[in-house]
Amino acid sequence: MRMYDIIARKRDGLELTRDEIYFFTRGCSTGEIPDYQTAALLMAIYLNGMSDAEILNLTLAMRDSGETADLTEIEGHTVDKHSTGGVGDKTTMIVVPMAAAIGCKVVKMSGRGLGHTGGTVDKLESIPGMRTEITRHRLVEIVNTVGACMVGHSANLAPADKKIYDLRDVTATVESLPLIASSIMCKKLACASDCILLDVKYGSGALMKDIGEAMSLANEMVKIGRSAGKKAAAVLTNMDIPLGYAVGNALEVIEAVKVLKGEQKGDLYEICIELTAHMAHLTSGLPMAECRRLSVESIDNGTAFEKFKEIVAAQGGDPKYLDDTSLFVPAQYCSEIKAERFGYISHMDTQLVGEASRILGAGRALKDDNIDFSAGIVFEKKTGDYVEPGNTIATIYTNDDEKIYEAAMMIDSALTYSDMAPEKPPLIYDVIK
C-alpha cells in the first residue's frame, strides 16, 4: 500500500477503505508518512469530503493510534460531556458536580485554552492545589467515591489526531467538517465513557459561526458515537453572546460558584440545567422532565455545590476558595468600560471579546504561553440591555497595565448599538438524539 495511491483516490473523489485509513493514521503516528503527503490528503478531504463510513473509520483509527482509558472498574454507567468551545463557557465546572449530585458517574477529560476560547483545565488549575493530571487508578477511585473527576487529556491520547490537527492549522483545512468531527470524537471515544453529551456552540464566539454548519457537525458526531456503540446526544447552544458574565479563569470559577450556590440565574444557569438533565437522561433513561427537576433540585438543596467542593478536594484543590471566593488573588489593575451613548446593545462580537481576554493574559496565542489566572473581563451589560452614557458595561482585569488600552478598544469595537431592543435569540436551538 502506498500513500501516493491513497492521496490520488481521495483527490479523484473516491471512498477510502478502512485499511487505507488505518495505514494513513499509523504512518502519521510513527512519522513514516512525511508531512507533505499528509497535507496533500487533508486538502483532498477538505475539497471532496468523506462518507459516513470514512469519517467513522478515521475516528476509530485515530482513537486506536494511542492509549484508551480503562473505566471498567467504575461502578455504573459513565458519562462525558464535551463543548466545541466558546467564550465564558464555564459549564463543565457547573454541570459535572450537578450531574454527580444526582447520581451520574462523570469522567470529564478536558483540554487547555488556545486562541479566543478558554480551556477547562486552565480554569480548574486557577484553584490553588487543584491537580488535573492524575493516575488512572486515582481517577477510578475518585469517580467511585465522589461521583466525578475532571482531568486533562493524556499526552498519549490519539497521537495521530495531534499530528493531523497541527497540520490542519497550517494548511487551511481547519474548517473541514469530517476532520472536525473525527478529531473531537476520537478523543471522546478514547476517554471510553459509556455516554457522550455534546454541547455544540454556534455564533460569533464559536468554531461554527453558522447554525447550519453547527447542526451538520452535531449530527455527524452523534452518528459517530452511536456507530461506536455509545449513547450520544448533542445540544446546540448559542455562543453569539459570552456565556454568563465572566471571561477569564479564576473569574469564571467565581461565577460557577455563584450558579452552584443558587445566587445567579440567567443564561448560564438555564443551559447548565438543560445539559445536566441530558447527561442524567443518557445514563439513567429517566424522562427529561424528571431529569430537569433533579437538576434544579441539586442547586436548590445545595448538593451540587457541596459536590463541587468534594471533587476539588479529591483532586488536591483547596475548597476554602470555593466557600470564600474573595481568597482568590485579584489582578493588580482593573479598568471600567463605560457606555458613551443611549441605546440597546444589539450585538456582541464574542470572538473579539475572547481575544480581548487573551490580550489581558487570560488566554494563549501559542500553546506554550503562560496564563494569568486573575486576568479577564466581567460584564455588567450584554446583548439586549439598555445603556446610558456613564453606565459600566464591563470591568477588565490584568496584571499588565500596558494591555488595558488595547483590550478596552477591542471590547468597544465588539459592541453594536441600536435604538430598538433586539430580538432575543434562543439559548438552545435544537437537540440531536
C-alpha positions as CSV (number, residue, x, y, z in Angstrom):
1,M,0.0,0.0,0.0
2,R,1.3,3.4,-0.9
3,M,0.4,6.8,0.4
4,Y,0.6,8.2,-3.1
5,D,-2.3,6.0,-4.2
6,I,-4.4,6.9,-1.2
7,I,-3.9,10.6,-2.0
8,A,-4.8,10.0,-5.6
9,R,-8.0,8.1,-4.7
10,K,-9.3,10.9,-2.5
11,R,-8.2,13.5,-5.0
12,D,-10.5,11.8,-7.5
13,G,-13.4,11.7,-5.1
14,L,-13.3,8.0,-4.3
15,E,-14.0,6.5,-0.9
16,L,-11.1,5.3,1.1
17,T,-11.2,1.8,2.6
18,R,-10.8,1.0,6.3
19,D,-7.3,-0.4,5.6
20,E,-6.2,2.7,3.7
21,I,-7.3,5.0,6.5
22,Y,-5.6,2.9,9.2
23,F,-2.4,2.8,7.1
24,F,-2.5,6.6,6.9
25,T,-3.1,7.1,10.6
26,R,-0.4,4.6,11.6
27,G,2.1,6.4,9.3
28,C,1.1,9.7,10.9
29,S,1.8,8.4,14.4
30,T,5.1,6.8,13.6
31,G,6.4,9.6,11.3
32,E,6.8,7.3,8.4
33,I,4.4,9.4,6.2
34,P,6.0,12.8,5.5
35,D,4.1,16.0,6.4
36,Y,3.8,17.0,2.7
37,Q,1.8,13.8,1.9
38,T,-0.4,14.2,5.0
39,A,-1.1,17.8,4.0
40,A,-2.0,16.7,0.5
41,L,-4.5,14.2,1.8
42,L,-6.0,16.7,4.2
43,M,-6.6,19.1,1.3
44,A,-8.2,16.4,-0.8
45,I,-10.5,15.6,2.2
46,Y,-11.3,19.3,2.6
47,L,-12.2,19.6,-1.1
48,N,-14.1,16.3,-1.6
49,G,-15.4,15.5,1.9
50,M,-15.8,12.0,3.3
51,S,-18.6,9.5,3.6
52,D,-20.1,8.5,6.9
53,A,-18.1,5.2,6.8
54,E,-14.9,7.1,6.1
55,I,-15.4,9.5,8.9
56,L,-16.2,6.6,11.3
57,N,-13.1,4.7,10.2
58,L,-10.9,7.8,10.5
59,T,-12.3,8.5,14.0
60,L,-11.6,4.9,15.2
61,A,-8.2,4.8,13.6
62,M,-7.1,8.0,15.4
63,R,-8.6,6.6,18.6
64,D,-6.6,3.4,18.2
65,S,-3.4,5.3,17.5
66,G,-2.7,5.7,21.2
67,E,-4.0,4.9,24.7
68,T,-7.6,4.4,25.5
69,A,-8.9,4.8,29.1
70,D,-9.9,1.7,31.0
71,L,-13.0,2.6,33.0
72,T,-14.3,-0.9,33.6
73,E,-13.7,-0.7,37.3
74,I,-16.1,2.3,37.7
75,E,-19.4,1.2,39.1
76,G,-22.4,2.2,36.9
77,H,-22.7,3.9,33.5
78,T,-20.2,6.7,32.9
79,V,-20.9,9.9,31.0
80,D,-18.6,12.5,29.4
81,K,-19.6,16.0,28.3
82,H,-17.8,17.9,25.6
83,S,-18.2,21.5,24.4
84,T,-17.0,22.6,21.0
85,G,-15.6,25.8,22.7
86,G,-16.7,29.3,23.4
87,V,-16.2,32.5,25.3
88,G,-17.1,32.4,29.0
89,D,-18.0,28.7,28.7
90,K,-17.6,27.5,32.3
91,T,-20.4,25.0,32.1
92,T,-18.2,22.0,32.8
93,M,-17.4,23.3,36.3
94,I,-21.2,23.5,37.0
95,V,-22.7,20.5,35.2
96,V,-20.2,18.0,36.3
97,P,-20.9,18.4,40.1
98,M,-24.6,18.8,39.3
99,A,-24.7,15.5,37.4
100,A,-22.7,13.8,40.1
101,A,-25.0,15.1,42.8
102,I,-28.0,13.4,41.1
103,G,-26.3,10.1,40.7
104,C,-24.3,10.2,37.4
105,K,-20.7,8.9,37.2
106,V,-18.9,11.6,35.3
107,V,-15.4,11.2,33.8
108,K,-14.6,14.6,32.3
109,M,-11.4,14.9,30.2
110,S,-10.7,18.4,29.0
111,G,-8.2,20.5,27.2
112,R,-6.4,23.8,27.7
113,G,-7.4,27.1,26.1
114,L,-5.9,28.3,22.9
115,G,-6.9,31.5,20.9
116,H,-10.1,33.2,21.9
117,T,-11.7,30.2,23.6
118,G,-10.9,29.2,27.2
119,G,-9.9,25.8,28.5
120,T,-11.5,23.9,31.4
121,V,-8.1,22.7,32.6
122,D,-6.8,26.2,33.0
123,K,-9.9,27.3,34.8
124,L,-9.7,24.4,37.3
125,E,-6.0,25.0,37.9
126,S,-6.7,28.5,39.0
127,I,-8.0,26.9,42.2
128,P,-4.9,26.5,44.4
129,G,-3.6,23.0,44.7
130,M,-6.0,21.6,42.0
131,R,-4.5,18.7,40.1
132,T,-5.8,17.8,36.6
133,E,-3.1,15.2,35.9
134,I,-3.8,12.1,38.0
135,T,-3.3,8.4,37.5
136,R,-5.9,6.1,36.1
137,H,-6.2,4.3,39.4
138,R,-6.8,7.5,41.3
139,L,-9.3,8.7,38.7
140,V,-11.3,5.4,39.1
141,E,-11.1,5.8,42.9
142,I,-12.4,9.4,42.8
143,V,-15.3,8.6,40.5
144,N,-16.4,5.6,42.5
145,T,-16.3,7.5,45.8
146,V,-17.2,11.1,44.8
147,G,-19.0,10.5,41.6
148,A,-17.0,12.7,39.2
149,C,-13.4,13.6,38.2
150,M,-12.2,16.4,35.9
151,V,-8.8,15.9,34.3
152,G,-6.7,16.8,31.4
153,H,-6.2,14.7,28.3
154,S,-3.3,12.2,28.4
155,A,-0.4,13.1,26.2
156,N,-0.7,9.6,24.7
157,L,-4.3,10.0,23.8
158,A,-4.9,9.9,20.0
159,P,-1.4,10.9,18.8
160,A,-2.4,10.7,15.2
161,D,-5.1,13.3,15.8
162,K,-2.5,15.7,17.3
163,K,-0.3,15.4,14.2
164,I,-3.2,15.9,11.9
165,Y,-4.6,18.8,13.9
166,D,-1.2,20.6,13.9
167,L,-1.0,20.3,10.1
168,R,-4.7,21.3,9.6
169,D,-3.8,24.6,11.4
170,V,-1.2,25.5,8.8
171,T,-2.8,24.1,5.6
172,A,-6.1,26.0,5.7
173,T,-8.1,22.8,6.3
174,V,-9.3,23.5,9.9
175,E,-12.9,24.1,8.7
176,S,-13.4,20.6,7.2
177,L,-16.4,19.1,8.9
178,P,-15.2,15.4,8.6
179,L,-11.9,16.4,10.1
180,I,-13.5,18.4,12.9
181,A,-16.0,15.6,13.8
182,S,-13.4,12.9,13.8
183,S,-10.9,15.0,15.8
184,I,-13.4,15.6,18.6
185,M,-14.9,12.2,18.6
186,C,-11.6,10.2,18.5
187,K,-10.7,11.7,21.9
188,K,-14.2,11.2,23.3
189,L,-14.1,7.6,22.3
190,A,-10.6,7.1,23.7
191,C,-11.9,8.5,27.0
192,A,-14.2,5.5,26.9
193,S,-17.3,6.7,28.8
194,D,-20.5,4.9,28.0
195,C,-22.4,8.0,27.2
196,I,-21.4,11.2,25.5
197,L,-23.2,14.6,25.6
198,L,-22.0,17.1,23.1
199,D,-22.5,20.9,23.6
200,V,-22.2,22.2,20.1
201,K,-21.8,26.0,20.0
202,Y,-22.8,28.3,17.2
203,G,-22.4,32.1,16.7
204,S,-19.7,34.7,16.6
205,G,-17.8,33.2,19.6
206,A,-17.9,29.6,18.3
207,L,-15.9,27.5,15.9
208,M,-19.1,27.1,13.8
209,K,-20.4,30.6,13.1
210,D,-23.4,29.3,11.1
211,I,-26.3,27.3,12.7
212,G,-26.5,25.1,9.6
213,E,-22.8,24.1,10.0
214,A,-23.2,23.5,13.7
215,M,-26.3,21.3,13.0
216,S,-24.3,19.2,10.5
217,L,-21.4,18.8,12.9
218,A,-23.7,17.8,15.7
219,N,-25.5,15.2,13.6
220,E,-22.2,13.8,12.3
221,M,-20.7,13.4,15.9
222,V,-23.9,11.8,17.2
223,K,-23.8,9.3,14.4
224,I,-20.1,8.5,15.1
225,G,-20.9,8.0,18.8
226,R,-23.8,5.6,18.1
227,S,-21.9,3.7,15.5
228,A,-19.1,3.2,18.0
229,G,-21.6,1.7,20.5
230,K,-22.1,4.8,22.7
231,K,-25.2,6.6,23.8
232,A,-24.8,10.0,22.4
233,A,-26.8,13.3,22.1
234,A,-25.9,16.9,21.1
235,V,-27.4,20.2,22.3
236,L,-26.9,23.2,20.0
237,T,-26.3,26.3,22.1
238,N,-25.9,30.0,21.4
239,M,-22.4,31.5,21.5
240,D,-23.3,34.8,19.9
241,I,-23.1,36.3,23.4
242,P,-20.5,35.4,26.1
243,L,-22.0,32.7,28.4
244,G,-22.7,34.2,31.8
245,Y,-20.9,37.4,32.7
246,A,-17.2,36.4,33.4
247,V,-14.5,35.7,30.9
248,G,-11.2,34.5,32.4
249,N,-10.1,31.6,34.6
250,A,-10.5,32.5,38.3
251,L,-13.2,34.9,37.4
252,E,-15.2,32.0,35.7
253,V,-14.6,29.8,38.8
254,I,-16.1,32.5,40.9
255,E,-19.1,32.8,38.6
256,A,-19.5,29.0,38.6
257,V,-19.7,29.0,42.4
258,K,-22.4,31.7,42.3
259,V,-24.5,29.5,40.0
260,L,-23.9,26.4,42.1
261,K,-24.9,28.3,45.2
262,G,-28.1,29.4,43.5
263,E,-27.0,33.1,43.7
264,Q,-27.1,33.6,39.9
265,K,-29.7,32.7,37.4
266,G,-29.9,33.6,33.7
267,D,-28.4,32.1,30.5
268,L,-25.6,30.2,32.2
269,Y,-27.9,28.7,34.8
270,E,-30.5,27.7,32.2
271,I,-28.0,26.0,29.9
272,C,-26.5,24.1,32.8
273,I,-29.9,22.8,33.9
274,E,-30.5,21.5,30.3
275,L,-27.0,20.0,29.9
276,T,-27.2,18.2,33.3
277,A,-30.7,16.9,32.5
278,H,-29.5,15.4,29.2
279,M,-26.5,13.8,31.0
280,A,-28.8,12.2,33.5
281,H,-31.2,11.1,30.8
282,L,-28.5,9.4,28.9
283,T,-27.2,7.4,31.9
284,S,-30.4,6.6,33.7
285,G,-33.1,6.6,31.0
286,L,-35.4,8.7,33.2
287,P,-37.8,11.1,31.5
288,M,-36.3,14.5,30.7
289,A,-38.9,16.3,32.9
290,E,-37.7,14.3,35.9
291,C,-34.1,14.9,35.0
292,R,-34.7,18.6,34.8
293,R,-36.4,18.6,38.2
294,L,-33.5,16.7,39.8
295,S,-31.0,19.2,38.2
296,V,-32.8,22.2,39.6
297,E,-33.1,20.5,43.0
298,S,-29.4,19.8,43.1
299,I,-28.8,23.6,43.2
300,D,-31.7,24.5,45.4
301,N,-30.8,22.0,48.1
302,G,-27.0,22.7,48.0
303,T,-25.8,19.3,47.0
304,A,-24.3,20.4,43.7
305,F,-22.1,23.0,45.4
306,E,-21.0,20.5,48.1
307,K,-20.2,18.0,45.3
308,F,-18.0,20.6,43.6
309,K,-16.1,21.0,46.8
310,E,-15.7,17.3,47.2
311,I,-14.4,16.9,43.6
312,V,-11.9,19.8,44.1
313,A,-10.7,18.4,47.4
314,A,-10.3,14.9,46.0
315,Q,-8.0,16.3,43.3
316,G,-5.9,18.3,45.7
317,G,-7.6,21.6,45.5
318,D,-8.4,23.9,48.4
319,P,-12.2,24.1,48.8
320,K,-11.8,27.1,51.1
321,Y,-11.5,29.2,47.9
322,L,-15.0,28.0,46.9
323,D,-16.5,28.8,50.3
324,D,-15.0,32.2,50.2
325,T,-14.1,33.3,46.6
326,S,-12.6,36.6,48.0
327,L,-9.5,34.4,48.7
328,F,-8.6,34.4,45.0
329,V,-5.8,36.8,44.4
330,P,-7.2,39.7,42.4
331,A,-5.5,41.2,39.4
332,Q,-3.3,44.2,40.1
333,Y,-5.1,46.5,37.7
334,C,-8.7,47.0,36.7
335,S,-10.5,49.4,34.5
336,E,-14.2,50.1,33.7
337,I,-15.5,50.3,30.2
338,K,-18.3,52.9,30.1
339,A,-21.2,53.4,27.7
340,E,-20.9,56.6,25.7
341,R,-24.5,56.8,24.2
342,F,-28.1,55.9,24.9
343,G,-29.4,52.7,23.3
344,Y,-29.6,49.0,23.4
345,I,-26.6,46.7,22.9
346,S,-27.9,44.9,19.8
347,H,-24.9,42.6,19.2
348,M,-21.6,41.5,20.7
349,D,-18.8,40.1,18.5
350,T,-18.0,37.3,21.0
351,Q,-14.8,36.3,19.3
352,L,-13.4,39.8,19.8
353,V,-14.4,39.6,23.5
354,G,-12.4,36.4,23.8
355,E,-9.4,37.9,22.0
356,A,-9.5,40.9,24.4
357,S,-9.5,38.4,27.3
358,R,-6.5,36.7,25.8
359,I,-4.6,40.0,25.4
360,L,-5.2,40.8,29.1
361,G,-3.4,37.5,29.9
362,A,-6.3,35.1,30.4
363,G,-5.6,33.0,27.2
364,R,-2.9,31.8,24.9
365,A,-1.8,32.8,21.4
366,L,0.6,29.8,21.4
367,K,0.2,26.5,23.3
368,D,3.3,27.2,25.5
369,D,2.2,30.7,26.6
370,N,1.7,31.3,30.3
371,I,-1.7,32.0,31.7
372,D,-2.6,34.8,34.1
373,F,-5.4,33.2,36.2
374,S,-6.6,36.5,37.6
375,A,-7.0,38.3,34.3
376,G,-10.2,38.6,32.3
377,I,-13.4,40.6,31.9
378,V,-16.6,40.8,33.9
379,F,-19.7,42.2,32.1
380,E,-22.5,44.2,33.7
381,K,-24.4,44.7,30.4
382,K,-24.8,42.3,27.5
383,T,-26.8,42.0,24.3
384,G,-30.4,43.2,24.8
385,D,-29.5,45.5,27.8
386,Y,-30.3,49.3,27.6
387,V,-27.4,51.6,28.5
388,E,-26.9,55.3,29.1
389,P,-23.8,57.4,29.0
390,G,-21.6,56.6,32.0
391,N,-23.1,53.1,32.6
392,T,-20.5,50.5,33.3
393,I,-20.6,47.8,30.5
394,A,-17.6,45.8,31.7
395,T,-14.6,45.8,34.0
396,I,-11.3,44.4,32.7
397,Y,-8.7,42.8,35.0
398,T,-5.0,42.3,34.2
399,N,-1.5,42.3,35.8
400,D,-0.1,44.1,32.7
401,D,-1.4,47.7,32.6
402,E,0.1,48.2,29.1
403,K,-2.6,45.8,27.8
404,I,-5.6,47.7,29.2
405,Y,-6.0,50.2,26.3
406,E,-5.8,47.6,23.5
407,A,-8.2,45.3,25.2
408,A,-10.6,48.1,26.0
409,M,-10.6,49.2,22.4
410,M,-11.3,45.7,21.2
411,I,-14.2,45.2,23.6
412,D,-15.6,48.6,22.5
413,S,-15.4,47.5,18.8
414,A,-17.1,44.3,19.6
415,L,-20.3,46.1,20.7
416,T,-23.1,47.2,18.3
417,Y,-25.9,49.5,19.5
418,S,-29.4,50.3,18.3
419,D,-32.4,52.4,19.3
420,M,-34.7,49.4,19.4
421,A,-34.4,46.4,21.7
422,P,-33.1,43.4,19.7
423,E,-35.0,40.2,19.3
424,K,-33.8,37.7,22.0
425,P,-32.3,34.6,20.3
426,P,-33.0,31.2,21.8
427,L,-30.3,29.8,24.2
428,I,-30.8,26.3,22.9
429,Y,-31.6,25.9,19.2
430,D,-32.1,22.2,19.0
431,V,-31.3,18.8,20.5
432,I,-29.9,15.9,18.4
433,K,-30.8,12.5,19.9
